[in-house]
């Protein structure tokens, strides 16, 4: 398993962005040389955890629990076949393009060491948005991407440091629960009946998704009590 490229984006004004000022950093390109990864701080204040990368909409992107976004080259290859067009590393706005790592099947709270020092932890899948659809120029993309549930993963930076293309990736912790990135994504999108099950991931789950799961489970429990 290895890191193919580290990708960073610069702000660009576009008509399909909902960010204040109408800019986006989704157009990410492979960086030359090492890039530092670090915890950017809480959502709404912290931006990207990737040095030199841009997050334009702090309402929905960036922060501790979405510091880094990773997508597998194998999954980009899948989408190349589906869309019938080439997709370069970084084409989905991912910071890290990987090889040999099952990101969709990774468990929430799974930790990866990249290179000699950096440790990252999975928190959630990527929820598609209008900017993503506009960037790719594919009609119905949000729905199509959601149904496929091949989402890549957002990550926290547990141990900061520098990474570069070619670094080895090692899974250093894999939780015992069943909650994968794909399962958590399906739970908050099209299969909400899964929400009580994702609670098994606990605090490792993205805080917003954890709150959604807890609220759903509480309402479900209240409904059962009412019926009794």
Helices and strands as residue ranges (DSSP letters): E 2-9, E 12-13, E 23-24, E 28-30, E 35-37, G 64-66, E 68-72, H 73-83, E 96-99, E 111-114, E 118-124, H 130-136, H 141-148, E 153-159, E 161-163, E 169-173, H 181-188, G 192-194, H 195-198, G 199-204, H 207-227
